[in-house]
Amino acid sequence: MSLQSYLDEEIKKVCPIYGMSFGNLNDKKTWVILFKESATDLQRLAAQDIIDSFIWDDATKEKSELRNKSAMLINDLLYRKFYKEYKDQKKDATFEDFIKSLQDIQV
């Protein structure tokens, strides 16, 4: 998942937007949020705060890759079966937690 997709998803969690426009990826001043008309002032501020505090570091990249991998695998029937078994043991586990646990297995 790219920086742009990741940031778009994060902002959509707090504010209704159509999407984003990125001028120079290394210059946040060139990033523009395309707000939906229904976005409140508080939502717009929350969206801007995400951009202001956003850092595309190794941890964020890893989180993005895990989210992308999980989205690709969540409809695979075999993964769903084993996720159900995993969730029976860890009630609060997300599908991303399950995928991370698989990645952590040493073979």
Number of C-alpha atoms within 10 A of each C-alpha: 15 12 13 14 13 18 19 19 12 13 22 15 12 16 21 18 21 12 17 16 13 14 12 10 12 10 9 13 12 11 16 14 17 12 18 13 9 10 15 13 10 11 19 19 14 16 24 16 12 15 19 11 7 12 12 14 9 9 10 14 16 13 16 19 15 19 17 16 15 19 12 10 15 15 10 9 10 11 16 14 10 12 21 16 11 17 15 11 10 13 9 9 14 14 21 19 17 19 18 16 11 10 10 9 7 5 3
